[in-house]
Amino acid sequence: MTTDFVIQTVELVIARYPNSKRIAVENFVMSADVTSNFGNDYLNNLSADAISYKWNTDTVSAIKEAFVILSSQNSRNNYIKLNEI
């Protein structure tokens, strides 16, 4: 998966959740291992960070949606057009 696709995905979810905190979404998504299975560790990390940093609902939703897109992309192993999501 290319960095460009990850950046495009971040841009897409930020546009969909305009009240999200851009830096939080960028940092969380860019620092995670999108090739792994997003299980309990991912959700625990997200929950802990959301509480610690007082992220709003849009921020958490944007991060979750980004990982749905990226994990879906990773499992299919072919690119999807972002405007078709």
N, C-alpha and C positions, 0 to 999 in steps of 0.2 A: 504494500500500500504506500502510495507516495505522500510526501509531506504536503504537496499541493492539494491532494484530495482531502486531507485532514483539515487544512486551512479553509477550503471551500465549504466543508461541512460545518465548521465553526461559524463561518459567515452566515450560512443558511439558518442555523438555529438561533443565532443572535437576531437575525431579521424576523424570525417567527416569534421570538420572545423579546420584545423591545425593552422591557424593564429588567432584563437580565444584566448582571454585572460582567461586562466584556472580559476584563482581566481574569476573573474567576473562571469563566468558561474556557478561555484560551489556555490558561495554566493547567487546569484540571485535565482537560482533554488532551493537550499536547504532551503532558507528562505521563499519561497512562499507557500501559502496554495494550494496544488495541488488538494484538494478535492473540491475546489470552481469552479465556472464557470469563465473561463478566459475571461472576457469581457473588457469593456473600461478602468476600473481601472488598470487592468494588463498592457494593452497596453500603457496607459498614464505613468505608472510607468516605464515601460521598455524604452519608448521614453525619458523621463526625465533623467533617469540614463545614457542612452547611450550618451546623449548630455553632461551631467555634467561630466562624467568620460571619455569622448572622446573614447568610444568603437568603434572598427572597425566593418565592415560589418559581418565578420565571427563570432564575439562575439555575435552580435544581432541575427544572423541566428541560431547559436547554441542554444541560450536561447529559441528562438521561437520553434525550432524543439524539444527540450527537453519537452516543455510544450505540444506540440501536442502529443508526445508519452505518456506522463504521464496523460494527460486528457483523451486520448483514452483508456488507461489502466484503469483509474478510472471508466469510464462510462461502460466499458465491464465487469469490476469486475472479470477478470481472467487474468492471466499472459500471456504475449506474449514472444516469444523467440526473444531476441534482434538481433540475426543474421538473422532473417527473415524479419526485417524491411527494 
